[in-house]
Amino acid sequence: MLKLPAQDTGKWTFHLQFAQTLQFHITSEEGVSGHIIIDGHDISALLDYLYDNRELIYDATHDEETRLMEEGEAHDGKAVERSGKRILYIDDGI
């Protein structure tokens, strides 16, 4: 059986496991007994849901300063603001 590493956030532990099918286990670290198991196709549905709502999730979990810092690092600090929208430019060397 393939052993996949668990991810611990300090509040939650996430772990993919192969039983009869692929399972995604979510366990709370707050002393609550029990855990959530998401099987097979439902894992894909969860990923699709999270992907479809990624911008909302990102905006809700990152403050403005963090977003600006990450954008600057990702694009070598080259960003311009026009009419309230940030436009990022990537230098291709030409």
Summary of the structure (lengths in Angstrom):
residues: 94
radius of gyration: 19.2
end to end distance: 50.6
largest distance: 58.7
contacts: 176
relative contact order: 0.09
helix: 34%
strand: 32%
